[in-house]
Amino acid sequence: MRVVYLDNNATTRLRPEALEAMRPYLGELYGNPSSLHAFGSQVGRGLDTAREQVAALLGVRSQEVIFTGSGTEANNTALRGYAEAAPEKRHIVTSPVEHPCIQEVCAYLKARGCEVTEVPVARDGTMDVAAWKAALRPDTVVATAMAANNETGVIFQYVELAAACAERGIPFHCDGVQAAGKIPVSLKDTAVSSMTIAAHKFGGPKGVGALFVKRGARMKPLILGGHQEKGRRAGTENVAGIVGTGAAAELALRDMPVEATKVKALRDRLESLVLDRIPGSLRNGHRDLRVPNTANLGFPFVEGEAVLLILSQFGVCVSIGSACSSGSTEPSHVLRAMKVPESHIFGSIRFSLGLDTTQEDVDYAAAKVAEAVERLRKVAGKEPARK
């Protein structure tokens, strides 16, 4: 069966070059990078190279990059680390459209006495910087907002949000998982205190995350028990995975212009074809201020899960935009926060393209989406009027 993979925001294909870089560390280079002997030091140099490659992707110093087991772990490390480093402050500022691994940590801290303020987003998913500034308080221990939304691709003005925090002496943490490797990220001259990335979102292996922590940031470690990662994350590193992450980061930085041109053009083509063919459909999120690979489209009078299941039969892989997790009957918290019309919120689908996507893939997917929606509407006996 033909497979058209349009779910790259969930995970990407491992880059062949990253796999090749990993191979020696899965076999002959098996030493512990913390060992003092030459064999261990040889393995440690692989970590050093990967750290430099990730630092280049983020525009920071290699000494400011620590490796974790996932983007989720990195986000937990940052938020809980800031909160524990300044226990006298009990207020957190965030947005209502963050990934669950941010939302749930905020809920965890709220249950332990912190107050959490969510700054609303606009109908197009963007953040009002003035509203963000107004939410900051003297007792704010950390403020956190994503660089790009995982469901809609909408980009926050995170550099400006960070600057507003710096004026008040507040650490700003950014979930950069859906931005790194897709759009330029250069943190060196910004006020961003920390940023999370995940390797498998830009062609690296699963099970590896990285956390940029600006020099001087006060953050207690989440995982204790060793000196690894400059004392910020204990445990022997996943060397092979980290080496693959570094290789993928270098390639992502090299291929970013392709994301900005080829992938964006294909995304726009897909979006145009689908919106033109399906009456009543709409785009969820800002038309321009988003990462180049993502389109979130809503269709009235259908269930997103039903559309997904039909598309899966055709070999088209997408995600449901109307649920935070598989099996959820609740509408997406992102689309709800954006005040997407009730008629569309349960019938929204996320399409996320990649470097491997072709025009033939896009044309095939658009045709099958239109077919799936038409089939479901006929069964339901509902059809919006054409313009």
ABEGO torsion letter per residue (X at the ends): XBBBBAAAAABBBBBAAAAAAAAAAABABABBAABABAAAAAAAAAAAAAAAAAAAAAGBBAAABBBBABAAAAAAAAAAAAAAABAABABBBBBAABBAAAAAAAAAAAAAGBBBBBBBBBAAGBBBAAAAAAABBAABABBBBBABBAAAGBBBBAAAAAAAAAAAGBBBBBBAAAABGABBBBAAABABABBBBBAAAAGBBBGBBBBBBBBGBBBBBABBGBABGGGABBEBBBAAAAAAAAAAAAAAAAAAAAAAAAAAAAAAAAAAAAAAABBGBBBBEBAABBBAABBBBBBBGBBAAAAAAAAAAAGBBBBBAABABBGBABBBAAAAAAGBBAAAAAABBBBBBBAABBAAAAAAAAAAAAAAAAAAAAAAGBBBBBX
